[in-house]
Amino acid sequence: MTDEMGAEKVDGMRVALVLATSAGGVGRHVRYVAAGLVERGARVAVCGPASTEEQFGFGRVGARFAAVDIADRPRPVNYARAVARLRRLPRGADVVHAHGLRAGGLAVAACARVAPEPLRFAQGRPPVVVTLHNAVTAGGKTAAVYGALERVVAKGAAMVLGVSPDLEERMRELGARHVEHALVPAPAPRRRPGPQTRTELRAELGVEERPLIVTVGRLAEQKGLGTLLDAAAGWARRTPPPLVAIVGAGPLEDELRARIEAENLPVRLLGRRSDVPELLVAADVAVVPSVWEGQPLVVQEILRAGRPLVATRVGGIPLLIGAPSSGQREAAVLVPPRDAAALERAVARVLDDPALAVRLGAAAAQRATSLPTEDDAVDQLAGVYTRLAHTRHAL
């Protein structure tokens, strides 16, 4: 697939992008996909909750927006209304591309004929592409609903794109006919931190000569922040104790703050910040302790910043950092999820070995040069859309 092929074939194509509630990565991804498709001549409509348009401004990049309320939790009445709305909206589309399991299941229910024949589409309905951005980590009734949505997507989507090898394998096990790897690159940095950035931010945080450990992510269960605090209790015994700075907001904020205060942990919650690239430059070690991740934007930002990284060996992180091979240095230290002792030891190892820290930072910067770009992601999707549109019209 070449850039020219994607750009030529997508001109004039009608594409409907569907997403559910989003507070960050998925919404940003859909926005730059919409912008890239519009630049290539496609007519793009984005369907999702009104809050996503308010936050991401799809209309500002040339897409038409249609409000569809797709709730952030399994709610049968809400889902039935969303399916009915989606049945009306994308009738004229050449392809519907849903992002996330909730949006994907509802888009398939609205648009695709669920049948075993490969690439067969309901009369007058467009093919549905689904990108799976997250694994199902919930339990109980929620897990049962998401499991049903997984089966709907596997059976009815014309193409499933997964952000990590485990998601791709899961869809194949469920019988998905066409599965490919999704590209979800971090946006290109708008600025490069200057030489004084590290000194200024460390002074702002009051760390001076203390080590600075930085974690960036939503304050939610998936991010493994409880494990991070467990490890921080061990780092507190070091001399001097490092400061652990956590950037982000979310439902666990009060719980985390209470534990930090009760245990007197050397951890500070910084809330949302617009200077994440600068904070990463100021860090001695960046830590990603998540229970699961696909292609986390923050890992890509850490690699671009050339910082030593300690992360969990989950989802798409190993693929993202690049497996060490002959002539290639490791770009991160990987540890098992939910293993506070392993996380504590790995970070201590980097802090105690300046040569290792330098090697990790250099390998991270080198790995960053091979990461996909936003243009690569849009070109990939242009190729997927044109193949499906061609198959549809040939039937």
C-alpha positions as CSV (number, residue, x, y, z in Angstrom):
1,M,0.0,0.0,0.0
2,T,1.5,3.3,-1.0
3,D,0.7,6.9,0.0
4,E,-0.3,7.7,-3.6
5,M,-2.7,4.7,-3.7
6,G,-4.4,5.7,-0.5
7,A,-4.7,9.3,-1.4
8,E,-6.1,8.6,-4.8
9,K,-8.6,6.0,-3.8
10,V,-10.1,7.9,-0.8
11,D,-10.9,11.0,-2.8
12,G,-14.7,11.4,-2.8
13,M,-15.2,8.5,-0.4
14,R,-17.9,8.8,2.2
15,V,-16.6,7.7,5.6
16,A,-18.5,7.6,8.9
17,L,-16.4,7.4,12.1
18,V,-18.1,6.2,15.3
19,L,-16.8,6.5,18.8
20,A,-18.2,6.3,22.3
21,T,-17.4,8.5,25.3
22,S,-13.7,9.4,25.3
23,A,-11.5,11.4,27.6
24,G,-8.3,11.2,25.7
25,G,-6.5,8.8,23.4
26,V,-9.4,7.4,21.3
27,G,-10.9,10.8,20.7
28,R,-7.5,12.3,19.7
29,H,-7.0,9.4,17.3
30,V,-10.4,9.8,15.7
31,R,-9.7,13.5,15.3
32,Y,-6.5,13.2,13.4
33,V,-7.9,10.3,11.3
34,A,-10.9,12.6,10.4
35,A,-8.5,15.4,9.6
36,G,-6.2,13.2,7.4
37,L,-9.1,11.8,5.5
38,V,-10.6,15.2,4.8
39,E,-7.2,16.4,3.6
40,R,-7.2,13.4,1.2
41,G,-10.6,14.4,-0.2
42,A,-12.9,12.1,1.7
43,R,-16.3,13.3,3.0
44,V,-16.2,12.5,6.7
45,A,-19.0,12.3,9.3
46,V,-18.2,11.6,13.0
47,C,-20.9,10.0,15.1
48,G,-20.5,10.1,18.9
49,P,-21.6,11.7,22.2
50,A,-22.0,15.5,22.1
51,S,-19.2,15.7,24.7
52,T,-16.7,14.3,22.2
53,E,-17.4,17.1,19.8
54,E,-17.0,19.7,22.6
55,Q,-13.7,18.2,23.6
56,F,-12.1,17.3,20.3
57,G,-13.7,19.6,17.8
58,F,-14.2,17.3,14.8
59,G,-16.0,20.0,13.0
60,R,-12.9,22.2,13.1
61,V,-11.0,19.7,10.9
62,G,-13.7,19.6,8.3
63,A,-15.8,16.7,9.4
64,R,-19.6,16.7,9.9
65,F,-20.6,15.8,13.4
66,A,-23.8,13.9,14.4
67,A,-24.6,13.3,18.1
68,V,-25.1,9.7,19.1
69,D,-25.3,8.9,22.8
70,I,-23.2,5.8,23.5
71,A,-23.0,5.5,27.2
72,D,-19.7,4.8,29.1
73,R,-21.3,1.7,30.8
74,P,-23.4,-1.1,29.5
75,R,-27.0,0.2,29.4
76,P,-29.5,-1.8,27.3
77,V,-31.9,1.1,26.7
78,N,-29.2,3.5,25.8
79,Y,-27.6,0.9,23.4
80,A,-30.9,0.2,21.7
81,R,-31.4,3.9,21.1
82,A,-27.8,4.3,19.8
83,V,-28.3,1.4,17.3
84,A,-31.5,2.9,16.1
85,R,-29.8,6.2,15.6
86,L,-26.8,4.6,13.8
87,R,-29.2,2.8,11.4
88,R,-30.4,6.2,10.1
89,L,-27.1,8.1,10.0
90,P,-24.6,6.2,7.8
91,R,-26.8,4.9,5.1
92,G,-25.0,6.9,2.4
93,A,-21.5,5.9,3.7
94,D,-19.1,3.8,1.7
95,V,-17.6,2.5,5.0
96,V,-18.3,2.9,8.7
97,H,-15.3,2.8,11.1
98,A,-16.1,2.4,14.8
99,H,-13.5,2.9,17.5
100,G,-13.7,0.9,20.7
101,L,-15.7,-2.2,21.6
102,R,-18.9,-0.4,22.6
103,A,-19.0,1.7,19.4
104,G,-17.9,-1.3,17.4
105,G,-20.6,-3.6,18.7
106,L,-23.4,-1.1,18.1
107,A,-22.1,-0.1,14.7
108,V,-22.1,-3.8,13.6
109,A,-25.6,-4.3,15.0
110,A,-26.8,-1.2,13.1
111,C,-25.0,-1.7,9.8
112,A,-23.6,-5.2,9.2
113,R,-25.3,-8.5,8.4
114,V,-24.1,-11.0,10.9
115,A,-23.3,-14.0,8.7
116,P,-20.4,-16.4,8.2
117,E,-19.8,-15.6,4.6
118,P,-16.7,-13.4,4.2
119,L,-17.3,-9.8,3.3
120,R,-21.0,-10.1,2.7
121,F,-22.9,-6.9,3.5
122,A,-26.5,-6.3,4.3
123,Q,-28.5,-4.8,1.4
124,G,-27.8,-1.1,1.2
125,R,-25.6,-1.1,4.3
126,P,-21.9,-0.1,4.4
127,P,-19.1,-2.5,5.6
128,V,-18.0,-1.9,9.2
129,V,-14.4,-1.6,10.3
130,V,-13.8,-1.8,14.1
131,T,-10.6,-0.8,15.8
132,L,-10.2,-2.3,19.3
133,H,-8.3,0.1,21.5
134,N,-8.6,-1.7,24.9
135,A,-8.9,-5.1,26.4
136,V,-11.8,-6.2,28.5
137,T,-10.6,-5.9,32.1
138,A,-13.9,-5.6,34.0
139,G,-15.6,-8.4,35.7
140,G,-19.1,-9.6,36.6
141,K,-22.1,-8.4,34.5
142,T,-20.0,-5.8,32.7
143,A,-17.6,-8.4,31.5
144,A,-20.6,-10.5,30.2
145,V,-21.9,-7.6,28.2
146,Y,-18.5,-6.8,26.8
147,G,-18.0,-10.5,25.9
148,A,-21.2,-10.4,23.9
149,L,-20.1,-7.2,22.1
150,E,-16.8,-9.0,21.3
151,R,-18.7,-11.8,19.6
152,V,-20.9,-9.4,17.7
153,V,-17.8,-7.6,16.4
154,A,-15.9,-10.8,15.6
155,K,-18.9,-12.2,13.6
156,G,-20.1,-9.1,11.9
157,A,-17.3,-6.7,11.2
158,A,-15.8,-6.7,7.8
159,M,-12.4,-5.9,9.3
160,V,-11.1,-5.8,12.8
161,L,-8.0,-3.8,13.7
162,G,-6.3,-4.5,17.1
163,V,-3.9,-2.2,18.8
164,S,-2.0,-5.1,20.4
165,P,-1.2,-8.7,19.5
166,D,-3.4,-10.1,22.3
167,L,-6.4,-8.3,21.0
168,E,-5.8,-9.5,17.5
169,E,-5.5,-13.1,18.7
170,R,-8.6,-12.8,20.7
171,M,-10.6,-11.7,17.7
172,R,-9.2,-14.6,15.6
173,E,-10.2,-17.0,18.4
174,L,-13.7,-15.6,18.3
175,G,-13.9,-16.2,14.5
176,A,-13.2,-12.8,13.0
177,R,-12.5,-13.3,9.3
178,H,-10.1,-10.4,8.7
179,V,-7.8,-9.1,11.5
180,E,-4.9,-6.6,11.1
181,H,-2.7,-4.6,13.4
182,A,-3.8,-1.0,14.0
183,L,-1.5,2.0,13.9
184,V,-2.2,4.4,16.7
185,P,0.7,6.9,16.8
186,A,1.1,9.7,19.3
187,P,0.8,13.2,17.7
188,A,4.0,14.8,16.7
189,P,5.3,17.1,19.4
190,R,4.5,20.7,18.9
191,R,7.6,21.9,20.6
192,R,10.9,20.6,21.8
193,P,11.8,21.4,25.4
194,G,14.7,23.8,25.7
195,P,18.0,23.1,27.6
196,Q,16.7,24.9,30.7
197,T,13.5,22.9,31.0
198,R,14.9,20.1,33.2
199,T,16.4,22.5,35.7
200,E,13.4,24.8,35.8
201,L,10.8,22.0,36.3
202,R,12.9,20.2,38.9
203,A,13.2,23.4,40.8
204,E,9.4,23.9,40.5
205,L,8.8,20.4,41.9
206,G,11.4,21.0,44.7
207,V,13.4,17.8,43.9
208,E,16.8,19.4,43.4
209,E,19.2,16.4,43.6
210,R,16.5,13.9,44.5
211,P,15.6,11.4,41.8
212,L,12.4,12.2,39.9
213,I,10.1,9.4,38.8
214,V,7.2,10.4,36.5
215,T,4.1,8.5,35.6
216,V,1.4,9.9,33.2
217,G,-2.0,8.4,32.8
218,R,-5.7,8.5,33.8
219,L,-6.2,7.8,37.5
220,A,-8.1,4.6,36.9
221,E,-7.8,0.9,37.8
222,Q,-6.3,-0.1,34.4
223,K,-3.2,2.1,35.0
224,G,-1.9,0.0,38.0
225,L,-1.4,3.0,40.3
226,G,-2.0,0.9,43.4
227,T,1.1,-1.1,42.4
228,L,3.0,2.1,41.8
229,L,2.2,3.3,45.4
230,D,3.3,-0.1,46.8
231,A,6.6,0.3,45.0
232,A,6.9,3.9,46.2
233,A,6.7,2.7,49.8
234,G,9.9,0.8,49.1
235,W,11.6,3.8,47.3
236,A,10.8,5.9,50.4
237,R,13.5,4.0,52.2
238,R,16.2,5.2,49.8
239,T,18.5,8.1,50.6
240,P,17.5,10.5,49.3
241,P,13.9,9.3,48.6
242,P,12.8,9.9,45.1
243,L,9.7,12.0,44.3
244,V,7.1,10.1,42.3
245,A,5.1,12.6,40.3
246,I,1.8,11.3,38.8
247,V,0.2,13.3,36.0
248,G,-3.4,12.9,35.2
249,A,-7.0,13.0,36.6
250,G,-9.6,10.3,37.1
251,P,-12.0,8.5,39.4
252,L,-9.3,7.2,41.8
253,E,-7.9,10.6,42.7
254,D,-9.4,10.9,46.1
255,E,-8.5,7.3,47.0
256,L,-4.9,7.7,45.9
257,R,-4.6,11.0,47.7
258,A,-5.9,9.5,50.9
259,R,-3.4,6.7,50.8
260,I,-0.5,8.9,50.0
261,E,-1.3,11.1,53.0
262,A,-2.0,8.1,55.3
263,E,1.2,6.3,54.5
264,N,3.3,9.5,54.0
265,L,4.5,8.3,50.6
266,P,6.9,10.4,48.5
267,V,4.2,10.8,45.8
268,R,2.7,13.9,44.4
269,L,-0.5,14.1,42.3
270,L,0.0,16.8,39.7
271,G,-3.4,16.6,38.0
272,R,-3.7,17.4,34.3
273,R,-0.7,19.1,32.8
274,S,-0.1,20.6,29.4
275,D,3.7,20.3,29.7
276,V,4.1,16.5,29.7
277,P,7.0,16.6,27.2
278,E,8.9,18.9,29.6
279,L,8.1,16.8,32.6
280,L,9.4,13.7,30.9
281,V,12.7,15.6,30.1
282,A,12.9,16.5,33.8
283,A,12.4,12.9,34.9
284,D,15.2,10.4,35.9
285,V,12.9,7.5,35.2
286,A,9.5,7.3,33.5
287,V,7.2,4.5,34.8
288,V,4.2,2.9,33.1
289,P,2.7,0.4,35.7
290,S,-0.5,-0.4,33.8
291,V,-2.4,-3.6,34.1
292,W,-3.0,-3.4,30.3
293,E,-2.2,-1.1,27.5
294,G,-2.5,-1.1,23.7
295,Q,-0.2,1.4,22.0
296,P,-0.1,4.0,24.8
297,L,0.6,7.5,23.6
298,V,2.7,8.2,26.7
299,V,5.1,5.4,26.0
300,Q,5.7,6.9,22.5
301,E,6.2,10.3,24.1
302,I,8.7,8.8,26.6
303,L,10.6,7.2,23.7
304,R,10.7,10.5,21.8
305,A,12.0,12.2,25.0
306,G,14.8,9.7,25.2
307,R,14.1,8.9,28.8
308,P,14.8,5.6,30.7
309,L,11.5,3.7,30.8
310,V,10.3,1.0,33.2
311,A,7.0,-0.5,32.1
312,T,4.8,-3.6,32.5
313,R,5.0,-6.4,29.9
314,V,1.4,-6.2,28.8
315,G,-0.7,-5.7,25.6
316,G,1.2,-3.8,22.9
317,I,4.0,-2.3,25.1
318,P,6.6,-5.0,24.2
319,L,5.9,-4.5,20.4
320,L,5.9,-0.7,20.8
321,I,9.4,-0.6,22.4
322,G,10.9,-3.1,20.0
323,A,12.1,-6.5,21.1
324,P,15.9,-6.5,21.7
325,S,17.8,-8.2,18.9
326,S,21.3,-8.5,17.6
327,G,22.8,-5.1,17.5
328,Q,19.8,-3.4,19.1
329,R,19.8,-2.2,22.7
330,E,16.8,-2.5,25.0
331,A,14.6,0.5,24.9
332,A,12.9,-0.2,28.3
333,V,13.0,-2.5,31.3
334,L,9.8,-4.6,31.4
335,V,8.3,-6.1,34.5
336,P,5.2,-8.2,35.2
337,P,1.9,-6.3,35.9
338,R,0.7,-6.0,39.5
339,D,4.2,-7.0,40.8
340,A,5.3,-4.1,43.1
341,A,8.5,-5.8,44.2
342,A,9.6,-6.3,40.5
343,L,8.7,-2.7,39.8
344,E,10.6,-1.4,42.8
345,R,13.7,-3.4,41.9
346,A,13.7,-2.3,38.2
347,V,13.5,1.4,39.0
348,A,16.1,1.1,41.7
349,R,18.4,-0.6,39.2
350,V,18.1,2.3,36.8
351,L,18.6,4.9,39.5
352,D,21.7,3.0,40.8
353,D,23.3,2.5,37.4
354,P,23.9,5.8,35.5
355,A,25.4,3.9,32.6
356,L,22.3,1.8,32.3
357,A,20.1,4.9,32.4
358,V,22.1,6.5,29.6
359,R,21.9,3.3,27.5
360,L,18.1,3.1,28.0
361,G,17.6,6.7,27.1
362,A,19.7,6.4,23.9
363,A,17.9,3.2,22.9
364,A,14.5,4.9,23.5
365,A,15.4,7.8,21.3
366,Q,16.6,5.5,18.6
367,R,13.4,3.4,18.8
368,A,11.4,6.6,18.5
369,T,12.8,7.2,15.0
370,S,11.0,4.1,13.8
371,L,7.6,4.8,15.3
372,P,4.7,5.2,12.8
373,T,3.3,8.7,12.2
374,E,-0.2,10.0,11.9
375,D,0.2,10.0,8.1
376,D,1.1,6.3,8.3
377,A,-2.1,5.6,10.2
378,V,-4.3,7.5,7.8
379,D,-2.7,5.8,4.8
380,Q,-3.2,2.4,6.4
381,L,-6.9,3.2,6.9
382,A,-7.3,4.6,3.4
383,G,-6.0,1.3,2.0
384,V,-8.4,-0.7,4.2
385,Y,-11.4,1.4,3.2
386,T,-10.7,1.2,-0.5
387,R,-10.3,-2.6,-0.4
388,L,-13.6,-3.0,1.4
389,A,-15.4,-0.5,-0.9
390,H,-14.1,-2.3,-4.0
391,T,-15.2,-5.7,-2.6
392,R,-18.6,-4.4,-1.7
393,H,-19.2,-2.9,-5.2
394,A,-17.9,-6.1,-6.9
395,L,-20.6,-8.3,-5.1
